[in-house]
Amino acid sequence: MKQMTFADAEYAGKRKQTRKELFLIEMDQVVPWKGLIALIEPHYPKGEGGRPAYPLMAMLRIHLMQNWFGYSDPAMEEALYETTILRQFAGLSLERIPDETTILNFRRLLEKHELAAGILGVINGYLG
């Protein structure tokens, strides 16, 4: 088990859940993660040769948070460094946060294979 960071310890002592936190908890439960991963996985790089790829689940969750909260690629990278709940939702630690180019490349991958609109459509169907 990983050692808790000071930021994690501070966050764990927090009493009130924010609206953003409650929203992410709800999305974690209602989004059909396995189905979306299965849709994207055939197109996602395996990270063979060079630096290992970020987990597909983390990149999908980052992509969705960008859409839900209106973050640009650079703002999403910064938010992941600054906001514990966003890192936790994505399943990331401060040690390895995707940079803005990696976030951009994931969105381009979804657009190239015409998956982005379908993903949001599926999620909006669950929410609607």
C-alpha positions in Angstrom: 0.0 0.0 0.0 1.3 3.5 -0.8 2.2 5.9 1.9 -0.3 8.8 2.3 1.0 12.2 1.2 0.4 15.3 3.2 -2.2 16.4 0.6 -4.0 13.1 1.0 -3.9 13.4 4.8 -5.3 16.9 4.7 -8.0 15.9 2.3 -8.9 12.9 4.4 -9.6 15.2 7.4 -12.0 17.4 5.4 -15.6 17.2 6.7 -17.8 18.6 4.0 -18.2 17.0 0.5 -18.2 19.6 -2.2 -20.8 19.5 -5.1 -17.9 18.6 -7.5 -17.0 15.7 -5.2 -20.6 14.5 -4.9 -21.0 14.7 -8.7 -17.9 12.6 -9.3 -19.0 10.0 -6.8 -22.3 9.8 -8.7 -20.6 9.6 -12.1 -18.3 6.8 -10.8 -21.4 4.8 -10.0 -23.6 5.5 -13.1 -21.1 5.7 -16.0 -20.8 2.3 -17.8 -17.0 2.2 -17.5 -16.4 -1.3 -18.8 -18.4 -0.7 -21.9 -16.6 2.6 -22.7 -13.2 1.0 -22.1 -14.1 -1.9 -24.4 -15.1 0.7 -27.1 -11.8 2.6 -26.9 -9.3 -0.2 -26.0 -8.8 -1.5 -29.6 -7.6 2.0 -30.6 -5.5 2.8 -27.5 -1.7 2.5 -27.7 -0.3 -0.3 -25.6 2.9 1.7 -24.6 5.3 -0.8 -26.2 8.6 0.8 -26.7 9.3 4.1 -25.1 7.5 5.5 -22.1 4.6 3.3 -20.7 1.1 4.6 -21.7 -1.1 6.0 -18.9 -3.9 3.6 -17.9 -6.9 3.9 -20.3 -9.3 4.3 -17.5 -7.4 7.3 -16.1 -7.3 9.0 -19.6 -11.0 8.4 -20.1 -11.9 9.9 -16.7 -9.7 12.9 -17.4 -11.4 13.4 -20.8 -14.8 13.3 -19.2 -13.8 15.7 -16.4 -12.7 18.1 -19.1 -16.1 17.9 -20.7 -18.0 18.1 -17.4 -16.1 21.0 -15.9 -14.9 22.9 -19.0 -11.2 22.5 -18.6 -8.8 23.2 -21.4 -5.8 20.7 -21.8 -3.4 23.0 -19.9 -6.0 23.7 -17.2 -6.8 20.0 -16.8 -3.2 19.2 -16.2 -2.9 22.0 -13.6 -6.2 20.9 -11.9 -4.9 17.4 -11.6 -1.9 18.7 -9.7 -3.9 21.1 -7.6 -7.1 19.2 -6.8 -7.0 15.9 -4.9 -10.6 14.8 -5.8 -9.8 15.1 -9.5 -6.6 13.0 -9.1 -8.5 10.4 -7.0 -11.4 10.2 -9.6 -8.8 9.6 -12.3 -6.9 7.1 -10.2 -3.6 9.0 -10.4 -1.0 10.2 -7.9 1.1 13.3 -8.0 4.0 11.2 -9.1 2.6 10.6 -12.6 0.2 13.2 -14.0 -0.3 13.3 -17.8 0.8 16.6 -19.4 -1.4 18.7 -21.6 0.0 17.1 -24.8 -0.9 13.6 -23.6 -4.4 14.8 -22.7 -4.7 16.5 -26.2 -3.4 13.3 -27.9 -6.1 11.2 -26.1 -8.8 13.5 -27.3 -7.4 13.4 -30.8 -7.4 9.6 -30.7 -11.1 9.6 -29.7 -11.9 12.1 -32.5 -9.9 10.2 -35.1 -11.8 7.0 -34.5 -15.1 8.9 -34.1 -15.6 7.8 -30.5 -15.8 11.1 -28.6 -19.4 12.0 -29.5 -20.6 8.4 -28.9 -19.0 8.3 -25.4 -20.7 11.6 -24.4 -24.0 10.4 -25.9 -23.9 7.2 -23.9 -23.2 9.1 -20.7 -25.8 11.8 -21.4 -28.3 8.9 -22.0 -27.6 7.7 -18.5 -28.0 11.2 -17.0 -31.0 12.2 -19.0 
